[in-house]
């Protein structure tokens, strides 16, 4: 297993534990289904919340080719923005 999409599963605080486990595993390249080397990802209107941003931050760390990420009309909030800031 090297790809899984866990977005919009209401992981809550468990999202951070999932990211830690994925980093330990070493084989997992995406927790959000973003293909390696892909330059754009569109997740608008998906009902994403702050824990989803934690999962997306994992993908951002491993997929440096990504240049465009559309998150319009989601509920990422300040907690999600913090996760993105840490990943960049």
C-alpha positions as protocol buffer text, in pm:
chain_id: "A"
residue {
  index: 1
  type: UNK
  ca { x: 0 y: 0 z: 0 }
}
residue {
  index: 2
  type: UNK
  ca { x: 144 y: 335 z: -101 }
}
residue {
  index: 3
  type: UNK
  ca { x: -170 y: 540 z: -176 }
}
residue {
  index: 4
  type: UNK
  ca { x: -490 y: 598 z: 19 }
}
residue {
  index: 5
  type: UNK
  ca { x: -753 y: 870 z: 23 }
}
residue {
  index: 6
  type: UNK
  ca { x: -880 y: 942 z: 376 }
}
residue {
  index: 7
  type: UNK
  ca { x: -1030 y: 1285 z: 312 }
}
residue {
  index: 8
  type: UNK
  ca { x: -1376 y: 1371 z: 452 }
}
residue {
  index: 9
  type: UNK
  ca { x: -1381 y: 1080 z: 698 }
}
residue {
  index: 10
  type: UNK
  ca { x: -1416 y: 1288 z: 1017 }
}
residue {
  index: 11
  type: UNK
  ca { x: -1085 y: 1169 z: 1162 }
}
residue {
  index: 12
  type: UNK
  ca { x: -1071 y: 1462 z: 1403 }
}
residue {
  index: 13
  type: UNK
  ca { x: -760 y: 1460 z: 1621 }
}
residue {
  index: 14
  type: UNK
  ca { x: -679 y: 1115 z: 1481 }
}
residue {
  index: 15
  type: UNK
  ca { x: -557 y: 1274 z: 1157 }
}
residue {
  index: 16
  type: UNK
  ca { x: -226 y: 1365 z: 1321 }
}
residue {
  index: 17
  type: UNK
  ca { x: -177 y: 1004 z: 1432 }
}
residue {
  index: 18
  type: UNK
  ca { x: -248 y: 884 z: 1078 }
}
residue {
  index: 19
  type: UNK
  ca { x: 14 y: 1123 z: 942 }
}
residue {
  index: 20
  type: UNK
  ca { x: 270 y: 1008 z: 1201 }
}
residue {
  index: 21
  type: UNK
  ca { x: 205 y: 642 z: 1113 }
}
residue {
  index: 22
  type: UNK
  ca { x: 236 y: 714 z: 741 }
}
residue {
  index: 23
  type: UNK
  ca { x: 569 y: 889 z: 796 }
}
residue {
  index: 24
  type: UNK
  ca { x: 693 y: 592 z: 997 }
}
residue {
  index: 25
  type: UNK
  ca { x: 581 y: 347 z: 728 }
}
residue {
  index: 26
  type: UNK
  ca { x: 789 y: 517 z: 461 }
}
residue {
  index: 27
  type: UNK
  ca { x: 608 y: 355 z: 166 }
}
residue {
  index: 28
  type: UNK
  ca { x: 295 y: 570 z: 176 }
}
residue {
  index: 29
  type: UNK
  ca { x: 316 y: 865 z: -63 }
}
residue {
  index: 30
  type: UNK
  ca { x: -39 y: 1004 z: -35 }
}
residue {
  index: 31
  type: UNK
  ca { x: -315 y: 1012 z: 223 }
}
residue {
  index: 32
  type: UNK
  ca { x: -543 y: 1215 z: -4 }
}
residue {
  index: 33
  type: UNK
  ca { x: -514 y: 1039 z: -338 }
}
residue {
  index: 34
  type: UNK
  ca { x: -289 y: 1300 z: -500 }
}
residue {
  index: 35
  type: UNK
  ca { x: -81 y: 1117 z: -758 }
}
residue {
  index: 36
  type: UNK
  ca { x: 296 y: 1155 z: -732 }
}
residue {
  index: 37
  type: UNK
  ca { x: 423 y: 1417 z: -974 }
}
residue {
  index: 38
  type: UNK
  ca { x: 79 y: 1572 z: -1028 }
}
residue {
  index: 39
  type: UNK
  ca { x: 94 y: 1952 z: -1045 }
}
residue {
  index: 40
  type: UNK
  ca { x: -272 y: 2035 z: -972 }
}
residue {
  index: 41
  type: UNK
  ca { x: -532 y: 1905 z: -725 }
}
residue {
  index: 42
  type: UNK
  ca { x: -893 y: 2019 z: -703 }
}
residue {
  index: 43
  type: UNK
  ca { x: -1078 y: 1956 z: -376 }
}
residue {
  index: 44
  type: UNK
  ca { x: -1336 y: 2238 z: -392 }
}
residue {
  index: 45
  type: UNK
  ca { x: -1683 y: 2185 z: -245 }
}
residue {
  index: 46
  type: UNK
  ca { x: -1583 y: 1861 z: -70 }
}
residue {
  index: 47
  type: UNK
  ca { x: -1681 y: 1949 z: 287 }
}
residue {
  index: 48
  type: UNK
  ca { x: -1320 y: 1929 z: 407 }
}
residue {
  index: 49
  type: UNK
  ca { x: -1233 y: 2038 z: 761 }
}
residue {
  index: 50
  type: UNK
  ca { x: -917 y: 2109 z: 959 }
}
residue {
  index: 51
  type: UNK
  ca { x: -826 y: 1738 z: 1006 }
}
residue {
  index: 52
  type: UNK
  ca { x: -837 y: 1700 z: 627 }
}
residue {
  index: 53
  type: UNK
  ca { x: -582 y: 1980 z: 601 }
}
residue {
  index: 54
  type: UNK
  ca { x: -354 y: 1779 z: 831 }
}
residue {
  index: 55
  type: UNK
  ca { x: -380 y: 1488 z: 585 }
}
residue {
  index: 56
  type: UNK
  ca { x: -322 y: 1721 z: 290 }
}
residue {
  index: 57
  type: UNK
  ca { x: -12 y: 1863 z: 460 }
}
residue {
  index: 58
  type: UNK
  ca { x: 139 y: 1513 z: 443 }
}
residue {
  index: 59
  type: UNK
  ca { x: 79 y: 1504 z: 68 }
}
residue {
  index: 60
  type: UNK
  ca { x: 232 y: 1850 z: 29 }
}
residue {
  index: 61
  type: UNK
  ca { x: 550 y: 1734 z: 199 }
}
residue {
  index: 62
  type: UNK
  ca { x: 595 y: 1439 z: -36 }
}
residue {
  index: 63
  type: UNK
  ca { x: 459 y: 1582 z: -361 }
}
residue {
  index: 64
  type: UNK
  ca { x: 675 y: 1886 z: -427 }
}
residue {
  index: 65
  type: UNK
  ca { x: 561 y: 1896 z: -793 }
}
residue {
  index: 66
  type: UNK
  ca { x: 217 y: 2021 z: -681 }
}
residue {
  index: 67
  type: UNK
  ca { x: 184 y: 2388 z: -775 }
}
residue {
  index: 68
  type: UNK
  ca { x: -194 y: 2438 z: -750 }
}
residue {
  index: 69
  type: UNK
  ca { x: -432 y: 2320 z: -476 }
}
residue {
  index: 70
  type: UNK
  ca { x: -796 y: 2436 z: -496 }
}
residue {
  index: 71
  type: UNK
  ca { x: -974 y: 2419 z: -158 }
}
residue {
  index: 72
  type: UNK
  ca { x: -1252 y: 2670 z: -228 }
}
residue {
  index: 73
  type: UNK
  ca { x: -1579 y: 2628 z: -37 }
}
residue {
  index: 74
  type: UNK
  ca { x: -1447 y: 2401 z: 236 }
}
residue {
  index: 75
  type: UNK
  ca { x: -1433 y: 2444 z: 614 }
}
residue {
  index: 76
  type: UNK
  ca { x: -1056 y: 2420 z: 660 }
}
residue {
  index: 77
  type: UNK
  ca { x: -1047 y: 2713 z: 905 }
}
residue {
  index: 78
  type: UNK
  ca { x: -756 y: 2844 z: 1109 }
}
residue {
  index: 79
  type: UNK
  ca { x: -651 y: 2499 z: 1230 }
}
residue {
  index: 80
  type: UNK
  ca { x: -622 y: 2378 z: 874 }
}
residue {
  index: 81
  type: UNK
  ca { x: -430 y: 2686 z: 768 }
}
residue {
  index: 82
  type: UNK
  ca { x: -180 y: 2618 z: 1046 }
}
residue {
  index: 83
  type: UNK
  ca { x: -126 y: 2263 z: 916 }
}
residue {
  index: 84
  type: UNK
  ca { x: -50 y: 2403 z: 570 }
}
residue {
  index: 85
  type: UNK
  ca { x: 190 y: 2661 z: 708 }
}
residue {
  index: 86
  type: UNK
  ca { x: 386 y: 2390 z: 888 }
}
residue {
  index: 87
  type: UNK
  ca { x: 405 y: 2178 z: 570 }
}
residue {
  index: 88
  type: UNK
  ca { x: 537 y: 2456 z: 346 }
}
